[in-house]
């Protein structure tokens, strides 16, 4: 941990940084998976999904940035290289052979839901550790994930 005048105890900052690091790694993986969908989607809803996936990728990059910046504020080190992310992500693997719009809708909604679940657990973990600010950042991310999940699920087979 790096020195800081942040008044949270070192033990708290260290534990919260571990929680946030897990989420930041997942956020970077989420970003790359959404870009996979953005680049490869095809079909009658191409432009709508292409643009939606690009917007979600931008959002996921911001979520990762928020989490990483909080790690730095607490005196931690934010890790996000491709190797670190590949080794540490908890998200399901993106189906590389997905092509059709609905295949990407299913894959993107699955990975968004998995990330949302992890972030909600992060809210509880940060709160239990006594860091309301980090819990609040996780809450903000969670709201964003839920909104994007809603947008994607609106394109699902259930409504086709």
VENQUI-V366644 format. One line per field, one symbol per residue. ss: DSSP state (@ for helix, = for strand, . for the rest). psi: psi as a letter, one per 40 degrees, with the letter a starting at -180 (. if undefined). burial: b if it has 9 or more other C-alpha atoms within 8 Angstrom, else e. A space follows every 50 residues. Layout:
ss=???
psi=???
burial=???
//
This chain:
ss=.........@@@@@@@@@@@@@@@@@@@@@@@@@@@@@@@.=...@@@@@ @@@@@@@@@@@@@@@@@@@@@@@........@@@@@@@...........= @@@@@@@@@@@@@@@@@@@@@@@@@@@@...@@@@@@@@@@@@@@@@@@@ @@@...@@@.
psi=iiiieheiiddddddddddddddddddddddddddddddeiiadfddddd dddddddddddddddddddddddeeahhhfiddddddeieiiihhdehdi ddddddddddddddddddddddddddddefgddddddddddddddddddd dddeeidde.
burial=eeeeeeeeeeebbbbbbebbbbbbbbbbbbbbbbbbbbeebbeeebeebb bbbbebbbbbbebbbbbbbbbbbbbbebebeeebbeebbebeeeeeebbb bbbbbbbbbebbbbbbebbbebbbbbbebebeebbbbbbebbebbbebbe ebbebbeeee
//
